[in-house]
Amino acid sequence: LLFHSSLLNSETCVPHNSSIFPILKFIVIIMGAVVILTLAFILVSLVGKKLSEYFEFLLKSNLKYKFLDYIADYIHYGDDIGIERSLALDSPKLEVLERRKKGQAYLASKLNPENKKVNARGEKLAATLVDCRFALAKVCMPLLRELEFPATRNFLRELRNRNQPQSSSIKQGRHEKGMFEVDSEGQSNLLYVGNDAVHTLGIDAFHAPIQEEINRRMSLLNDGENNSTLRFAPLSLNPELEKNAELILALTGMDKVRYSLSGSEAIDAALKDIKASCRNKKVIVRFSSAYHGHVSGVDYLSCQDHIFLKECSQESIDFIEKYHYRIAAVMVNPMQHFTGVNKASPPGEKLTMSSRIRSAVAKDDYARWLHALQDRCNYCTKYLTRVAFVIDDIYFAFRTPELLSKDHFIHPDTGASLKPNVLVLGKGIAAGYPLSMVLGQTGYLNTYDKKYLLQVNKTVGTLSAWYGGIVASNVFLEAVTGKSSIVKLSPKTQLQDLVKKFDAFTADLNTKFNKANLPIRIRGFSNTFSIDFLSKSLYNSRYPQYLMAEGIYLGNYSTGKFNLTNDCTEEDLKLLVDKFVSAGEKMRDHGFFEPVSKSAKRKLFMNLGWRFFSVMVKKYYDQIMEDKHIDIEVSHNHPVNKFGHFWSSVFMILVAYPYIFLYGETIKGCLWFFITHVIRQGGHFFYEHQDRDIEKKKFGHKDRSKKEAAAALIGAATMYHYRSDIYEYLSTKFGGVIPTLRVDQYVGLVALFTIVPHYVEITYQYGLLRGISWLLKILTDPFTDLLDFYTHCVIHPKWFFDIKEQKAVYRLDITTKTVKKIQ
């Protein structure tokens, strides 16, 4: 092929009279072939590499979360099934079911108030709020939704230390030690373990003096030392900002700082900065189930170009080096050491349908993993391309005496601290005030050649470094770093006592669980705790309800995760241990720890599958009927139109459909179909006083699309008339590629294409199932039209003279069905 005679005899390469003609001709031919083959190889190689990389990245992307999001529209609970059936989802023995009924009655007596108005304030306020963490009070997994109880605890009237029942004593400036307790509407003296993750230390020992100093510095009465009116000059350089930058950079060993208002915003800003600093690299590596915020671009669903790898895996480290040229950053959340490596952290545990056993990785092993990850990122940066190592310390920081995870997870052999390229801190940096920080080494945050004129800063915010947050952060940092005497006992010493105390609490409670033969364990890290379940029970998520029945307040949306403060005394913790064990014993006695057998689980999944399928079929059936109802409401009001639809439906059912579907006589069937449709559409065209605006409520064909379909039919008839000329012309252009259709096939095709274009449009805009439901509506319209319009099978002749004005504008009152001509 390369040396075909026609090429060698070509006279277009060089002149005949050239003495070197044969040689040049040969070289041109050979080089042309080489170039073509080389370009083909390059193209195939690039496409192959791209496809291989694409599919590998796809399998490690958020595909799982996108799939769950897709099917979320189809997993609908449907009508309630009742308490008894909800208690028997796992097909328990009759004796176990009876025990569960007693347990349900017990929980109802504790959690369901007799006075239904007791939570009126909470319900009224919740109805105005969008955030479900305020509006809802769910503790059970979704399948057990009917076993929830009214949120009697979600309107709190007071929170105090247990040993300080009188609010008035707080005004005297002293807060007694003791765990928090709250009064809600209808309940009092509930042990409060639902406090946030920021306030770890005690009130008197830490937060009260911190708050007092913040108030002093934020006073608008300038006393010469403070100038808090600077809060009205946002985005300005000022002394408090100068001090904060010095304090935080000294603490973290970083070079740069960026401010945000929340942890999620800070993560988003950090990733944008890193990508801007790593031109042409967009991929972010994160690890399975690790939480990094909820804003778009960070959450599990909308995180484009994020790759999810397994923690503590050499394969993951190798993957980073393999694709260094794509990866901008590798991000870790050290709290995974607590929640369970590669395990869902709260509130992801809501979906627990069986046991939840999270094996812990030893601290030294996890530290080695983090250091190995850091070393590989540094290796890529040094010898290949820049890959940022990012630590998300939003949840972890300021819970241990080391303050930061980089100093907590020192290398077991060398004692070296971690040195991330970027470190992200949350609201803990400002004692709970809304402020977060992104800290980084030079070259990683918003670093690029500023002469690229279209490159702009992608993260802005008027109050990102708001004055109040900066002041609060300065007070906090001065205290935790020992640069202030406002806190009497060193915060690091307080944190040491906290960790020691709560580690002992965790060990004591787990010992008691084991001694009582309860399939429950708690996991603890500093002041944060979560619950594991050893039994493969469908009802494990009811345990928080039993804790509530013991007088423990977990918060509105807890699934067992809880936090404590350093104000808890030994007496408080012993009381908690007793209540946790008592709750477990009652739940066990009521049969809610019974494991699900394999056969029962199969039966449950089959029942759920059928339930979800039948619910969705009913929803789509209802949707089809609603579409029909709207269609009739907005465009089938004139008697002649109803008359035409009734009789055209009769002939469709009795003549057109049998010809097409029973006898296979497509031409006759389509002819009758055409005649009946002319009658149907004639009613719309000549008689229906159509409101063009209200017609838009219809989901199916509208006036314009009907006219387009009519024009298409005229075009099809014209093509049929000139079919020989058209076929001859196309055959000369495309040869045998043109298919040959029989007349009945052509007629059937034309009939189909009166609806197919509109089906394609609906499917494209609303999805496949919505398109199918519209097709079903079209096919069943003749049958439902008989039921809708049988009252107009005979009408008065006067209506046939009520022809509409084609250029008029009408308005329909959908309630009274009266139509007025307005133009």
N, C-alpha and C positions, 0 to 999 in steps of 0.2 A: 504493500500500500504506500509506503514511504517513497518508493522509487518507481512509481507508476510511469509507464512510457509516455503518457500524455504530459507529465511534468517534465520529463527529460527532453521532450520535443518542443517545450514551450519557447516561443520567440519573444517573450515579453521581458525577460530578465536583463539581458545586456545586448548590445549590438552584435550582428553577425560578423562584422569585420574585425572584431577584437580577437587577438591571438590567444588571450587568456579566457575566452568565452566558456569553454567546457569546464574549466576549474572553478570559475566564479559561479557558474550555474549550479554546479554540484554543491558548493559551499552554501549557497543561499537555500537550496532545497534541504540540505542536512540541518542547517541552523534553524530553519523554520520549523522543522519537525521537532528539534530539541526544545525550542522555546515552547511549542505547544504542549509537549509532554511534560516539561518542567512546570508550566503553569497549571496543567491538569493535576499534577502531583501535589502542588502547593494547595490548590483548591480542595482536593479530596482530603488532604491531611488536616487543613484548618477546620473543615466541616466535621471530620471524624473526631478531632480533639474537642471541638465545641460541643458536639452531641454527647460525647463521653462525660465531659465535665458537667454538662447541663443535667444529665440524669443522675449523676452522683450527688450533685448539689440538691437536686429535687428531692431525693430520698432522705436527705438530712435537713430539709427545710421544715417550715411549719405546715407541712402537708396534712399532718394529723389534725391540727387545729382548724385548718380550712375545711377538712372533711366534716368535722364535728359541727362547725358553723353551718355548713351546707345542709346537713341532715337535721339541724335544729328546727328548721321550719316544718319538718314532717314528724317530729317526735312530740305529739300532743297528748296530754293525759286523758282528755275527754271527760265524760260525765263522772262524777264521784261514784265510787263503788261501795261506800259505806265502811264504817269502823271495823265490823267483824271480818269482812273480806280483806281489809288492809292488814289485819292481824294474822291473816292466814295465807299470805302471799307465797310462803315457802312450804305450803302443804304440811303443816305440823300435825302431830298426833292430837287427838281430841283432848287428852289430858293437858298437853302444853297449851292448846288454844284456850282452855278454861282458865289456866293460870294467867295467860296474857290478858284475858278479859278483866280479871281481878286487878292486874297491874294497870290497865287503862283506867279503871275506876279509881284506883289509888292516885294516879297522876292527875286525874280530873279533879279530885277532891283538894289537891294541893295547888294546882295551877289554873284551874278554871273557876273564876270568881262567881259566886252566886248572884251578886249584884252586877248585872250586865252593864250598868252605867259607870262602874268603877274606873274604867279606863277611857272615859269619854274625852278627856283632854288629850290623851295620847293619840287616840284614833283621829280626832279632829286635826291635830297638828300633822300627823303622818300623812293625811290625805292631801296636804299642801306641798309636801316635799317629794322630790324626784329620786334622790339617792336612796336606794333600797336598804342601805345600812341603817337608815333612820326609820323608813316606812315599814319595814318588815321585821319579823322576829322569828327567823327560821333556824332550827337546829338540826332537824332530821334531813336525811337525804331525800331528793325529790320524789321518789316512789312512795314515801311515807307521808306525803303532804297532808293527808287527811287525819294524821295522828298528831299534828301540831296543836298548840293551844293558843288562845288569845294572848296578845302581847301585854299582859298586865304589868310587865316590868319595864316597858320601854318609855315611860315618862317618869323621870327621876325628880323628886322634890328636894332631896338633900343627900350630900355625900360627906362623910366625916370619918375620923379614926374611931375604931371600936371603943377605945377607952375614953372617948370624949363625946358623950351623947348630947351635950348642950352646945348649940351653935354659938351662944353668947360667950362662951369661954375662949373661942378663937379670937374674938375681938380684943382680948387681953394680951394677945401677942404670943400665945404658947399653944403648940399643937402636941397633944400627947402621942406617944408611940402606940402602934397597933395597926393592924391591917384595916383597909377601908371597909365601911359598910354603907349601904344606901337605903333610902326610903323611896319606894315607888308608889304609884297610885294603888292603894289597897293592900300593900305589903310594907313591912318595916323591918329594919335590922337585918337586911340581907348582906351576907359576906360578899364583898365586891372583889372579884378577881378579873374583871374585864377592863382594867385601866390600860391606857395606851402603852406603846412600846418605848416611849421617850423618857417618861418620868420614872426612873429606876430607883433613885435614892430617896431618903426620907424628906418629909416636909420641913421640920424644924432643923434637921441636920444639914439640909442643902437648899431645897427649893425656896423656902421662906426668905432666907438672907439674900439669895440670888434675886428673887422677885423684888425685894425691898431696894436693892441697889439699882436694878433696872428702872424701877419707878423714879428713883432719885435722879438718875441720869437723863431720863426722858421727860422730866418736868419742863414745862414751857416757861417757867420762871428762871430765866438765865441768871446764874449767880456768879458769872465770871469764869467759873471752872468749866461749866457745861454750856453748850450752845445748841440745845435740842431743836431750836427753830430751823436748823439745817434740814430737818425732815421735809420741809417745804421746798427744798431744792434738790429734787431727785437727779440721779445720774451726774452728780458733781463730786469732785475730789474733795475730801474733808478729813479732819483729824481722826474721827472714829473709823473711817474706812482705812486710813493709813495704818492705824493701830491694829485693826483686824487682819489686814494683809500680813503684817509682820508676825503676829501671833500664830496664824494658821500655817504660814509657810515654814516657820521655825518648828512647829509641832510635827508637820508631815514631811519636811525635807524636800518640798516641791519648789518650783520656780514661778509658777503662774497660778492664778485663781480666777474663776468665773463664778458669778452668783446667780442663783435661781430662787424660786419660792417653794418648790416642792421637790421631793426626790425624783419623781417621774420626769419632771421638767429638766432636772439636772442631768439625768441619764440621756435624755433626748438631745440636750445641748452638747454633752460630751461627745456623743457619736457623730453629730454634725461637724463639730470642730475637728475630730480625728479624721473624718473623711475629707474635709477641706485641706488637711495637712498631708494626706496621702493621695495625691492626685491619681485618678483613674482606678482607685481601689475602693470598692463599695461594700464588700462582704464583711459582716460582723459575725464572729464565732461566739456562741454562748452555749450553755450546757443544759441538758435535759431537765425540764421542770423548774429551773432556776427563775425566780421572779425578779424582774427589773423595772416594774412600773406598769402603769395603765394607760398612758397617753398614746395617741396614734404614732406609729413608727417604733414603739418600744414594746407594746403589749404583744401577747402571743399571736394574735390574728393579723394585725396590720404591719408586722415587722418585715418589710420587704428586704430581701438580700441578707436575711439572718439565717445562719446555719446552726443547727442544734447537734452537739456532739455529746458523747458519754463522758462523765467525769471519771477520774482515776483510771484512765485507759491510755495505754501507750499508743494505741491506734489513733486516738484523737491527737496526740502530740505529733505523730508522724503526718497526719492529715494537714496540720497547720504548716509544716515545712513544705509539704508537697504543693500546696496551693498558696504559698506566701504572696505570689504576684496578684492574687485576688483579694486577700484578707487584709482589711485595714486595722482590725482590732480583735482581741480575744478578751472576753469579759467574764468575770467570775463573781459569784455571790457567796461569800464564805459561810453564810448562814445555812447553806446546804449541808454543812458538817453537822448541824443540829437537826434539821428537818429530815435528813436522810439523803445520801448521795443518789442523784438521779430519781428521787422520789418527789411526788407532788407535795408542796407545802400548803398549809392552810391559806385560804379556804378551799383549795382544790380537793381536800379530803372529804368534801361533802358528797362526792360520788361513790364513796366507799360502799360496796355491796357485799363485802366479805371481810376477811381479816385485814388488818393493816399492821404489818410487821416491818419496821424499818431498821435494818441492820446498821449499826454504827461503825464508822471507820475510825480507828484510833487517831488521836490528835497528831501524833508523830507521822503516821502514814499520810494523813491529809496534808500535813505541812510539806512533806516530801513531794507530793503531787503538785502543790502550788508552786514550789520552787522549781520543779522540773518544767512546769508550764512556762514560768517566767524565763527560765534559761533558754528554752526553745524560741520564745519570742525575741529575746535579746540576740540570739544567734542569727535569726532571720534578719533582724535590723542591721546587724554588723556586717554580714556577708552577702545577704540577698536583697531584700527590700524591707522597708520599715513596717513592722507589725507592733501595734501598741498593746501592752499588757495592762488591762483595766481591772481594778478592784472596785466593786460596788459595795461600799461599806455603810450604806444607808441604814440598814437594820442592825448590823453587827456593832458598829462603833459605840464606844463609851458604855459598854456593858461589862468590861473586864478591867482589871488594874492596868493592863497594857494600853488601854484606850482604843487602839486601832488594831485591825486584824493583821496588818503588816508586821506588827510587833508581837502579836499573840502567836502567830504561826511561824515562829523562828525555825530555822533548819535544825533538826535534831542533832546533826553531827557537827556543824560548823558554828551554830548559834547565830547565824546571820539573819537579819530581818529581811522581809520582802521589800523590794524596791519597785513598785509598780510605776509605769509611765504615766498613768492617770488614776486618780483616786476620787471617788464620789462620796460625799457626806450628805446626810439628810438633816431633818429638823432637830436632831439631837445636838447639833453644833450650836444651836441658839436656845438651849434649854426648853425646847418645845415651841418656840416662836417660828412662824413660817419663814424659813431661810434654809437654803441648801447650797452646796458648793461643789464645783468641779475643780480639782487641783491637778496640775500636770507638770511634767518636765518640759524644758524648752524644746520646741520643735513638734509638739504633739497637739497643742490647742490652738486652733484658728491660725496656723502658721502656713503662709503661702506667699508667693511673690505678689505684692500689692500692685504691681504694674499690670496684672491681669485685670483690665478695667471692668469686666463683667462679673468678676468674682466678688460677691458681697457677703457680709456677715449674715448668716441665716438664723441667728438666735438673738432676739431683742426682747425687751421688757422694761417698761418704765420703772417698776418697783422691784426689779430683780435684786438690787442691792439696797433695799429700803432701809431707811435710817434706823427704825425700831429694831429690825432684825439684826443689823450690824451691832447696835449697842448691846442687845441681849447676848449676842455671840461673844462680844468682848468680855462681858461680865462672866460668862460661862467659862471661856478659855482661860481667863486669869485665875479662876478658881481651880480648875482641874489641873493646871500646870504649876500651881503653887505660887503664882505671882500676885495673889491677893489674900488678905487675911479675913475676908468677910465670912468664909466658912471655917469654923473652928477645927473640925477634924478633916484631915486630908481626904479629898474625894477618892484618891487611889486606895487609901486605907479602907474607906467605906465600901468600895467595890470589892476589895479582898474579903471583907466580912460578909458581903452580900453573896458572893460566889460560894464561899464556904458554907454559909447557912442554907442556901437553897440546894446545893449538892447533897447535903445531909437530909434535907426534906425529901428530895427525889429518891434517895436510897431507902429512907425509912418507909415511904409510901409504897414503893415497889416490894419491899420485904413484907409489908402487911398484905398487899394484894396476893402475893405468892402464898403466904400462910393461910389466907382465907380461900385459897383455890379459885381465885377470880381471874378470868382471862383478860386482864387489863394491865397495862403498864404505862407509866408516864416517861416522857423524855424531857430532860431539862437542860437548858443552857443559860447560865446566869439567872436572870429573873423571868425567863420565857419558858413556857412549858407546852407540851402537846401530848395527846393521848394515843397510844397504840392499842389495838385489839387483837388478841391471840386467837379468838374463836372465829370460825367462818360463818358468822351469823349475818343475816340480812338486816337485823335490827340493832346493830352496834351503835348507830348514830342516835339512839334514844338515850344513851348514857347521860348526855348533858341535861336532858329533861329530869332524870333522876337526881342529878346534882342540884338543879333548880328546886326540886321538891324538898331537898335537904336545906334549903335556904341559902344557896350559893348563887350569886348573880354573875352570869358569864358574859353578859352583853347581848345585843340583839341578834347577832348573826354568827355566834360562836358555834363551832363544831367540836369543841373540846380544847382548843388552844386558849391559853390564859396567861396573864402576866401578874406578877406581884411586885410590891415595892419593898425597899429595905426597912420600912417602918413595921413590917410584920415581926411579931415577937415569937419566941419559942412556943408560947401558949397558943397563939394564933395558928401556927403551923400544925401543932398537935390536934387542934380542933378541926382543921382542914383534913388532916389524915383520917380522922374518925368519920367525917362526913363523906369523904370520897369512898372509903371502904363500905360504909353503910349504904350508900347509893348503889354500889356494885352488888352488894348482897341482895338488896331488894330487887334489882333488875334481874339477877340470876334466878331468884325464887319465882319471879313472874315469867320466866321462860324466854327471855329475850336474848340470852346468850346461846341458845340452842343452834348448833351448826346446821347449815343447809346441806342436805344430801345431794349427790350428783344428779340423781333422777329428779329430785324436786327442783334443782336449778335448771335442768333441761326443760322441765314443764313450765317453769316460770318464764324462761326466755321465749318459749314457743307461745305462751299466753300473751306476753308483752308484744311479741312480733305481730300476732294476730290483732291485738288491741290497737296498736299504733296504726296498722294497715287499715283496719276497719274505720278508725276515727278519721284518717285522712280521706278514705273513700267517701265517707259521709260529708266531710267538709267540702270536698270537690263537688259532690252531688248538690249540696246546698248552694255552692257557688254557681253551678250551672243554672239552677232554678232561680237564683237571684238575678243572674244575667238575663234570663228569659223574662222575669218580672219587670226589670228595668226597661228591656226592649219594648215590651207591651205598653208600659206606662208612658214612655216618651214618644213613641212613633207608631202607635196602633190605636188611634182614637176615633178616626172617621168610620162611620158605619160601612161605607163601601169597601174600605180597606179591610175591615174585619170580615165582611162577606167574602171578598176575594181570597183572603187567607184561609177561611174555612173550606171553601170548595176546592181550592188548589191543593190543600192538604189531603182532601178525600181522594183526588185523582192521583196524587203522588203515591199514596199508600196502596190504593187499589190497582193502579196501572203502572206508573213509572218504576216503583221499587221492584215489583214482581218481574217486569221485563228485564231489568238490569241484574238483579241478584238471584232470581229463580230460573229464568229461561235463558239468560245469557244473550239476549237480543239488545245489544248496547244501543244501536241506532234508534230503534223504536222507543226504548226506555228514555234515552237522552232527549228525543224529540218531545215526548210527553213531559219530561222534566222541564224542557225549555218552555213549552206552552204554559205549564202551571206557574213557572217563574215569571213569565210575562204578565200573567194575571196578578200575581202577588206584587210585583214591582210597579205594575200599572196603578194599583191602589195607592202606593206611596207617591208616585210621580204626579198623578192627576188629581188626587183627592186629599191626601194627608196634608193638613195645614201644619207643616213641620216647623218647630222652633229650633233654629239652627244651633243655638247655644245649649239648650237643654239636651239636644240630641247627643252631645259629646259625652253624656253619662253612659251611653251605650258602649258595650265592649266589642260588639261585632261590627258588621258592615255599616258604614254611614253613607250619607247621600253621595259624597264624593267618590268613595270606593265602589259604590254601585255603578256610578256612571263610567268609571274606569273599566269595570268588568263588562259593561255593555259595549263600550268601544272595542274591547279586546275580542268580543264575540263577532263584531262586524269585521274586524281585521282577520279573524280566523276564517270567516266565510269568504272573504276576498282572496285569501291565500289558497283556499280550496278551489276556487274558481280558476285561478291561474297556476294550479299545482304543476302542470306539465312544464310550463316555462320556468318556474322557480326551480324544479328538480333538475332540469337540463342545465340551468345556469350554475347551480351549486355543484353538480357532478363534474362539470368542467374545471371548477376551482379546487374541489377537495376529493375528487375521485370517488372511491368506494366507501369513504368514511360516512357519507350521508345515509342514515337509516331509512328503510322503506316501511311505511305504515299502511295497513289496510284501512278502509273507510271507517269501519267500526272502531278501530284503535284510535284513529284521528279524532273522531267525534268524542270518544271517551276522554281522550287527553284534553281536548278543548273544554269539556264539561268540568273536569277536575281543576283546570286552571282558572275557573271562575271563582274558586275558593282558595286554592293553594297559595297565591301571592299574599292574601290577607292572613292565612295561617302562618306563613313564614314571618310576616311582620309582627304578629302577636307573640310568636315563639321567641323571636329576637329580643323583643322589648320586655316580655314578662316571664319567659322561661318555657321549657318543654311541656311541663304538666299543664300549664295554663293554656298553651296552644292546643293540647289534646282535649282539654275540657271544652274549648270553643268548638272544635270539630264535632264532639259529641252533642253539643247544643244544636249545631246545624243539622246533624243527622236526625235528631229527635224532635226538631221543631214541628214537623207536620203532625206528629202524634199529640204533642202538648197543645198545638193550635186548635185541634178539635175540641179539647176541653175548655180552652180559653174563649173560643169564638162561636161555639154552637148556638148561642143565643142570637147570633146574627146570620143564621143559615137562610133566613128570609127577612128582607128589609123592605121598607116602603120605597116605591120607585122614585119618589122626589129626591132621594139622596144621590141618585145618579146624575142629577143636574147641578149638584153642588160642587162644581169644579173649581179648584183653587187657582189663584193668580200666581203664575210662575215667578214673577219678580217681586212679589209681596214679601213682607217680613212679618212673621207671626210670633206671638208670645203665648206660651202655654202655662196655665196655672195647674201645677202638678196635683194639687189637692182637689180642686173642683173639676178638673179636666176641661175647663173652658178655654177656648182659644180666641185671642183678639188679634186683629190685624192692626199693626202699629205703623206700617209704612207701605 
